[in-house]
Amino acid sequence: MYIPRPLLILLVIIYLLLLLSVDWINQAGGAWYRPFFVGFLIIAAGSWAHRERDSDEL
């Protein structure tokens, strides 16, 4: 089965962010925007992974 390179990169980044940020997000005294910051990083990584694709490839 062929997995496109951008998708593989995105999955690895999501996995690493999840492992590194679970305790950081769930701290009781943390800022309200922490989950949104992690979500923004995931979206940014996805857009970076798809930056070189032509519209014909989508």
Buried (B, 14 or more C-beta within 10 A) or exposed (E): EEEEEBEEBBEEBBEEBEEEBEEEEEEEEEEEEBEEEBEEBBEEBBEEBBEEEEEEEE
